[in-house]
Structures are given as structure tokens and as C-alpha cells.
Amino acid sequence: MSRLVAVPDFGASGSLYQHVEVAEPGEAAYPTPRLPEGDPWAPAVNRAIDEIEGARPDAYLANDPYADLEPEAEP
């Protein structure tokens, strides 16, 4: 299930905000790429991406520099 994030609407819709989807684990579009810092939507979208990553049960492994290494065999 995607997470909807409210972002500024710069179009002619007359609305102040619009919603964009940020993919969650298990969806085909996951992971959603981070937006560059100069993008006006970046604070909201990147915060949602960080929250989604932090909520994953295996999220602690993503920050481990040795997460992709196999353990050494014991003699």
C-alpha cells in the first residue's frame, strides 16, 4: 500500500496541495527514489521515504556496512 504525501500544488487547480504516492516494501515501485534537495517537494517526500525505511523490520541492516557480507565459517 502506497503512502500518500501532501506536497505543494503549483498548478492551476486552485488547490494549495496535491498528493503524491511513495511506494512501500512489497510494491513494484519500491524503493521510491529520493528527490534532490532543490526540489520543492523534497522535504515532504524524502521524510516519508525515511519513515518507511525506518519502519522496516530489517531496516537496521541497511545501515550496516557489512550487511551484504556472508559470515565467516567457524572451524
Buried (B, 14 or more C-beta within 10 A) or exposed (E): EBBEBEBEEEEEEEEEEBEBBBBBEEEEEEEBEEBEEEEEBBEBBBEBBEEBBEEEEEEEEEEEEEEEEEEEEEE
